[in-house]
Amino acid sequence: MNFLEFAVWGAYLTSMGRYLGNIGMSTDIGWFYSMQGVVSIFMPALMGIIADRWVQAQRLLGFCHLVAGAFMMLAALYGMTEGVDSQFSILFTLYSLSVAFYMPTLALSNSVAYSALTQAGMDTVKDFPPIRVFGTIGFIFTMWIVDLMGFQANQNQFVVSGVLSVVLFLYTFSLPTCPIAVGGEKRSLADALGLKAFALFKRKDMAIFFIFSMLLGVSLQITNGFANPFISSFAAIPGYADTFGVQHANILISLSQISETCCILLIPFFMKRYGIKNVMLIAMFAWVMRFGFFGLGNPGAGVWLFVLSMIVYGVAFDFFNVSGSLYVDKNTDPSVRSSAQGLFFLVTNGIGATVGTLSAQAVINVYTTGVQIGDDFYTIGDWQTCWFIFAGYALLIGIVFAWVFRPKKEHVKY
């Protein structure tokens, strides 16, 4: 399940910016990536409520993938038919409908996994990370397929994603049944709608945790949306045009996911030994290095800095996203497990990622411009300043978080 879940995303997440730039939509890249955040504001929470109350999580997971895959393949068909004449409004609408049903599956797949492990009497903190590794392997697999098949700059990456979504829909029929909340007692309207998860904000430590999860979520989609166009832009400089990074940007970027695979396995040790605050701090300062190394490197003699940026990404992403999900799971009642996971995704991949992607696009539009060189479009300009601005933001958030976040020890049971 985890392999297919993230293989669907990996097919286009890091290369879609390159494709959009190649059809003349370089200034609109941020809108496409921000849509993942916009739908994450309400869709994961909504689907989480449905999974908690009315529909088994594994069934809902399959339905969402079927719809997401159908719209993704329609987007590919439109892109193939229209090429550089594709209209933003049509392509964006088809893509948006796809991600509207895909984004909730990130939280739903966690809920399905946690439920299955709990039913089997296993420890989610210890046993989930090795399973989650297969998600990253799936992500890397499709990144490489898209790169080696020459799909980075065209709509075929959407085809790969759509087909895999349908495969996962079929696979969900083999997953363990996830229980839904039942009972004859009279429940309040808040209970019926699954709004109890929002009561977590009444606890100061959880409220601060969710607020900083949102602020750090600003960083989540920046490199996914702009790393490929950034590295590919060096093709406009003769000295870098034939370097491996420029020719195979997706494979270079996939080092980030390889690092992620290794770092996931470190989470149980770090969570048990250092606690959620220190793990989150490590993630925040890893984001500083992620952006800073991009600003300092190049695909030639400075490619080692790109490699360092890819290595620290595993820490930046996993120590925040996976550890945060586990923290929420351990601090919520099982009856609102899916709703709580949906809430976590709302503040991170929803509000945070939306603000972050649109803000990053605004910064990049100021310092760069799209130009056509031969038959290809590239986004060139002062990328270095952009990356340093992003690094400065992550540094500021880390410093403030260290000062204000004080988790209550009795709530942290790892």
C-alpha positions in Angstrom: 0.0 0.0 0.0 2.7 2.5 1.0 4.7 1.7 -2.2 1.8 2.5 -4.5 0.6 5.4 -2.4 3.8 7.4 -2.9 4.6 6.0 -6.3 1.5 7.8 -7.5 2.8 11.1 -6.1 6.5 10.6 -7.2 5.5 10.3 -10.8 4.9 14.1 -11.1 5.7 15.9 -7.8 9.3 16.8 -8.6 9.0 17.0 -12.4 5.7 18.8 -12.9 7.4 22.2 -12.6 9.7 21.3 -15.5 6.7 20.2 -17.6 4.7 23.4 -16.9 7.7 25.5 -17.7 8.2 23.7 -21.0 4.6 24.6 -22.1 5.1 28.2 -21.1 3.5 28.2 -17.6 6.6 28.9 -15.5 4.9 31.8 -13.7 2.0 29.5 -12.8 4.0 26.6 -11.2 3.2 27.9 -7.7 -0.6 27.7 -8.4 -0.4 24.0 -9.3 1.6 23.1 -6.2 -0.5 25.4 -4.0 -3.6 23.5 -5.1 -2.3 20.5 -3.2 -2.3 22.7 -0.1 -5.7 24.3 -0.8 -7.5 21.0 -1.0 -5.5 19.8 2.0 -7.2 22.5 4.0 -10.5 20.7 4.0 -10.4 17.4 2.0 -8.2 15.3 4.4 -10.3 16.4 7.4 -13.5 15.8 5.6 -12.4 12.3 4.5 -11.0 11.6 7.9 -14.4 12.4 9.4 -16.1 10.1 6.9 -13.6 7.3 7.7 -14.1 7.7 11.4 -17.9 7.7 11.3 -19.4 6.1 8.2 -17.0 4.4 5.7 -14.2 2.0 6.3 -10.9 3.8 5.8 -9.5 1.2 3.4 -12.7 1.5 1.2 -12.5 5.3 1.2 -8.8 5.1 0.3 -9.6 3.0 -2.8 -12.5 5.3 -3.9 -10.3 8.4 -3.7 -7.6 6.8 -5.7 -10.0 5.7 -8.4 -11.3 9.3 -8.9 -7.8 10.9 -8.6 -6.4 8.5 -11.2 -9.2 9.2 -13.6 -8.8 13.0 -13.5 -5.0 12.7 -13.7 -5.3 10.7 -16.9 -7.8 13.2 -18.3 -5.2 15.9 -17.6 -2.6 13.9 -19.5 -4.9 13.4 -22.4 -5.6 17.2 -22.6 -1.9 18.0 -22.4 -1.0 15.5 -25.1 -3.7 16.9 -27.4 -3.0 20.6 -26.9 0.8 20.7 -26.2 2.1 24.2 -25.8 -1.3 25.6 -26.6 -2.7 24.1 -23.4 -4.9 26.5 -21.5 -4.1 27.1 -17.9 -7.7 27.0 -16.8 -8.5 23.6 -18.3 -5.3 21.8 -17.3 -5.4 23.4 -13.8 -9.0 22.3 -13.3 -8.4 18.7 -14.3 -5.2 18.6 -12.2 -7.0 20.2 -9.2 -9.8 17.7 -9.2 -7.2 14.9 -9.2 -5.2 16.2 -6.2 -8.5 17.0 -4.4 -9.0 13.3 -4.1 -5.4 12.3 -3.8 -4.3 14.5 -0.9 -6.7 12.9 1.6 -5.2 9.5 0.9 -1.9 10.5 2.5 -3.7 10.7 5.9 -6.0 7.8 5.1 -3.1 5.5 4.3 -1.6 6.4 7.7 -4.9 5.6 9.4 -5.2 2.3 7.6 -1.6 1.3 8.6 -2.0 2.4 12.2 -5.3 0.5 12.4 -3.8 -2.7 11.0 -0.8 -2.5 13.3 -2.9 -1.9 16.3 -5.2 -4.8 15.5 -2.2 -7.0 15.2 -1.0 -5.9 18.6 2.1 -4.1 17.2 3.9 -0.9 18.3 3.1 1.8 15.7 6.2 3.9 16.7 8.5 0.9 16.2 6.8 -1.0 13.4 5.3 1.7 11.2 8.6 3.5 10.0 10.0 0.3 8.3 6.7 -0.1 6.5 6.6 3.6 5.5 10.0 3.1 3.9 8.3 1.3 1.1 6.4 4.5 0.3 9.7 6.3 -0.3 11.0 3.4 -2.4 7.8 3.8 -4.5 8.3 7.5 -4.8 11.9 7.0 -6.0 10.9 4.2 -8.4 8.5 6.5 -10.4 10.9 9.4 -10.3 13.5 7.3 -12.0 11.0 5.8 -14.5 9.8 9.3 -15.4 13.4 10.5 -15.8 14.7 7.5 -17.8 11.7 7.4 -20.0 12.1 11.0 -20.9 8.8 12.1 -19.3 10.2 15.0 -17.1 9.2 17.6 -19.7 5.9 16.2 -20.9 2.5 15.1 -19.8 3.3 11.3 -19.7 4.3 11.7 -16.1 0.5 12.2 -15.4 -0.2 8.9 -17.2 2.1 7.0 -15.0 0.5 8.6 -11.9 -3.0 7.9 -13.1 -2.4 4.2 -13.9 -0.8 3.6 -10.5 -3.8 5.2 -8.7 -6.1 2.7 -10.4 -3.8 -0.2 -9.4 -3.9 1.0 -5.8 -7.7 1.2 -6.0 -7.7 -2.5 -6.9 -5.2 -3.4 -4.2 -7.3 -1.8 -1.4 -9.7 -4.7 -1.7 -7.0 -6.9 -0.1 -6.4 -4.6 2.8 -7.5 -5.3 6.4 -10.9 -3.9 7.5 -10.7 -0.7 9.5 -13.3 -0.3 12.1 -15.6 2.7 12.2 -16.9 4.3 15.4 -20.1 2.6 16.5 -22.4 2.8 19.5 -25.9 3.3 20.6 -25.3 6.2 23.0 -26.5 9.6 22.0 -23.7 11.7 20.6 -23.4 15.5 20.2 -23.3 17.2 16.9 -19.5 17.7 17.3 -19.1 14.0 17.8 -21.3 13.1 14.8 -19.2 15.5 12.6 -15.9 14.3 13.9 -15.1 17.8 15.2 -13.7 16.5 18.5 -10.2 16.5 16.9 -10.3 20.3 16.9 -10.6 20.1 20.7 -6.9 19.3 20.7 -6.3 23.1 20.3 -7.6 23.5 23.9 -4.3 21.9 25.1 -1.5 24.6 25.0 1.2 22.1 24.0 -0.9 20.7 21.1 -2.0 24.1 19.9 1.6 25.3 19.7 2.6 22.1 18.0 -0.1 22.5 15.3 0.8 26.2 14.8 4.4 25.5 14.2 3.6 22.5 12.1 1.7 25.0 9.9 4.6 27.4 9.9 7.1 24.7 9.0 4.7 23.3 6.4 5.5 26.4 4.4 8.7 24.8 3.4 7.3 21.4 2.4 6.5 22.0 -1.3 9.1 24.6 -2.2 11.8 22.3 -3.5 9.3 19.8 -4.9 8.0 22.6 -7.1 11.1 24.5 -8.0 14.2 22.3 -7.6 13.8 20.7 -11.0 13.2 24.0 -12.9 16.1 25.5 -10.9 18.6 22.7 -11.8 17.3 22.5 -15.4 17.9 26.3 -15.8 21.6 25.7 -15.8 21.1 24.3 -19.3 21.0 27.9 -20.5 24.7 28.2 -19.4 27.0 26.4 -21.9 29.4 25.2 -19.2 26.7 23.3 -17.4 24.4 22.2 -20.2 25.8 18.7 -20.5 26.3 17.9 -16.8 24.5 14.9 -15.3 22.4 17.1 -13.0 20.9 19.1 -15.8 20.3 16.1 -18.0 18.9 14.0 -15.2 17.6 16.4 -12.7 15.0 13.9 -11.4 17.6 11.3 -10.6 19.7 13.8 -8.8 16.7 15.0 -6.8 15.9 11.4 -6.0 18.9 11.3 -3.7 16.5 13.3 -1.4 14.1 10.4 -1.3 16.9 7.8 -0.8 18.1 9.8 2.2 14.5 9.9 3.4 14.4 6.1 3.2 17.4 5.9 5.6 16.2 8.6 7.9 12.8 7.0 8.4 14.5 4.1 10.2 16.1 6.5 12.6 12.8 8.0 13.8 12.0 5.4 16.6 15.5 5.9 18.1 15.3 9.7 18.0 11.7 9.9 19.2 12.3 7.7 22.2 15.7 9.2 23.1 15.2 12.9 22.4 11.4 13.6 22.2 9.2 15.5 19.8 10.7 18.9 20.5 14.3 18.1 19.7 13.2 15.9 16.7 11.2 18.9 15.3 14.2 21.3 15.9 16.5 18.9 14.0 14.0 19.0 11.1 13.8 22.8 11.1 17.5 23.4 10.9 17.8 20.7 8.3 15.4 22.8 6.2 17.8 25.7 6.6 20.7 23.6 5.2 18.4 22.2 2.4 17.7 25.6 1.0 21.2 27.0 1.8 23.0 24.3 -0.1 20.8 24.9 -3.1 21.8 28.5 -3.0 25.5 27.8 -2.9 25.7 24.9 -5.3 25.7 24.3 -9.1 25.6 21.1 -11.3 29.3 21.4 -12.1 32.1 21.7 -9.5 29.5 22.6 -6.9 27.3 19.6 -7.4 28.6 18.2 -4.1 26.5 21.0 -2.4 23.5 19.8 -4.3 24.2 16.3 -3.0 24.4 17.6 0.6 21.1 19.3 0.1 19.6 16.0 -1.0 21.0 14.2 2.0 19.7 16.6 4.6 16.2 16.5 3.0 15.6 13.1 4.5 16.0 14.6 8.0 14.1 17.7 7.1 11.1 15.8 5.8 10.9 12.7 7.9 11.7 14.2 11.3 8.9 16.6 10.7 6.2 14.8 8.7 6.5 11.2 10.0 7.4 12.1 13.5 4.6 14.7 13.7 2.1 12.1 12.5 3.2 9.7 15.1 3.1 12.4 17.8 -0.5 13.2 16.9 -1.4 9.5 16.9 0.0 9.0 20.3 -1.8 12.0 21.7 -5.3 11.4 20.4 -8.1 9.1 21.2 -8.5 6.2 18.7 -12.1 7.3 18.0 -10.8 10.4 16.3 -7.6 9.0 14.9 -8.5 9.7 11.2 -9.9 13.1 12.1 -6.7 14.0 14.0 -4.5 12.9 11.1 -6.6 14.9 8.8 -6.2 17.9 11.0 -2.4 17.5 11.0 -2.4 17.4 7.2 -4.7 20.4 7.1 -2.3 22.6 9.0 0.9 21.3 7.2 0.1 20.3 3.7 -3.0 22.5 3.7 -2.5 26.0 5.1 1.2 25.9 5.4 2.1 24.4 2.0 -0.4 26.8 0.3 1.1 29.9 1.8 4.6 28.6 1.3 4.2 27.7 -2.4 2.5 30.9 -3.4 5.0 33.0 -1.4 7.9 31.1 -3.0 6.4 31.7 -6.5 6.1 35.4 -5.7 9.8 35.6 -4.6 11.0 33.6 -7.6 8.9 35.8 -10.0 10.8 38.8 -8.6 14.3 37.4 -9.1 13.8 35.2 -12.2 12.1 35.2 -15.6 11.1 32.6 -18.1 12.9 32.6 -21.4 12.8 30.4 -24.5 16.1 28.9 -25.7 15.6 26.9 -28.9 12.6 24.7 -28.4 12.7 24.7 -24.6 11.6 27.2 -21.9 13.9 27.9 -18.9 13.4 29.9 -15.7 16.7 31.9 -15.3 17.8 34.7 -12.9 19.0 35.2 -9.4 18.0 31.8 -7.9 20.6 32.1 -5.2 18.9 35.0 -3.5 15.6 33.0 -3.6 17.1 30.0 -1.8 18.8 32.2 0.8 15.4 33.9 1.6 13.8 30.5 2.1 16.7 29.4 4.3 16.4 32.5 6.4 12.7 31.9 7.0 13.3 28.3 8.2 16.0 29.5 10.5 13.7 32.1 12.1 11.0 29.5 12.7 13.4 27.1 14.3 14.7 29.8 16.7 11.2 30.8 17.8 10.0 27.2 18.1 12.9 26.3 20.4 11.8 29.2 22.7 8.1 28.7 22.9 7.3 24.9 22.5 7.1 23.1 25.9 5.4 19.7 25.4 4.0 18.2 28.6 6.0 15.1 29.5 2.9 13.1 30.5 1.5 13.4 27.0 4.6 12.1 25.3 4.5 8.3 25.6 7.0 6.7 23.3 
